[in-house]
Amino acid sequence: MLLFKKKEIHLQKKSNCTCVMTTNKKKNKKYPEQEEKFSKVEEPFIVYGSTLNRYSYADYLTWLDDKRREIIDGIAKLMQFSVTVKHAELSIEISYKLKRYIEKRRGKCKVFHAPIDVCLPKNGETADDKIYTVVQPDVCVICDLSKLEERCCLGAPDLVVEVQSPSTGRYDLTKKFRAYEEAGVREYWVVFPKKVSITIFHLKEDGRFDEGTVFRMDDKVISHVLEGLEIDMKELFAF
C-alpha cells in the first residue's frame, strides 16, 4: 500500500508542474510570436499562408511596442530600424528625383518615403480585420489620390521602390514580389546597391510581372508609369 501511495503522489506532482508551465506560457503572449526571422543565409522558419496566428491590419494597429513590422498573407515580419548609409542615400535620392519630375510636369501623383503603411486588400475586403497584407515600401508613387486615407494607402501604389539590404534581398524578390504583383502594382523597382543596378518589373495585361529590365551604371532608368522620366544611373550612384 505504501508503495502505491508514493507512486500516486509522484504522478500528481508531475501533472501540477505541467499545468503551471502551460499557464505561464499563455500569459506571456502579448505581441506576435509567429514572426518571420530572416538572416543573411537562413530561410524563414515560418511558412507563408499558415492559418496559425494569422494577423490582420486590425491586429497590426494594436501593437504598441516600438518594433516595425510588415504583414504578408497574415504572417508578421520584423523590419530593421537602421539601414546602411548607402541604402538611406539611394532611397532618398530616388524619392527626390521622382518628386521633382512629377512637380515639373505638374502631375497629380504623390511620392512617399518609408515608413508609410500600404494596405493591400484582397477580393474588395477593405475592413481592417479583413486586410492581411500591410507593407512599408522604401519609396512609393500613388497617382490615385482617393487611396490615401488618414492612416495608410488603401490599395496598390502605381510604382514601388525597394532598396535591397542583406536581410531583405530574398524577401523583396519573393514574398513582396508576389504581394505587389497580386495587388496590381504597375511598376516595381528593386535597387541593388552593391551591384550598382536597378531591375524594373512591369505589370502585364495578364496581371503578372514581366521578367524585368536591368539598368546598370552607363544606363538611364526609364519608367512606364511616369512617362518621359529618365534617371542617370551615374548621378544616382555618385556617392
Secondary structure, 3 states (H helix, E strand, C coil): CHHHHHHHHHHHHHHHHHHHHHHHHHHCCCCCCCCECCCCCCCCCCCCCCCCCCCCHHHHCCCCCCCCEEEECCEEEECCCCCCHHHHHHHHHHHHHHHHHHHHCCCCCEEEECCCCEECCCCCCCCHHHCCCEECCCEEEECCHHHECCCCEECCCCEEEEECCCCCHHHHHCHHHHHHHHHCCCEEEEEECCCCEEEEEEECCCCCECCCEEECCCCEEECCCCCCCEEEHHHHCCC
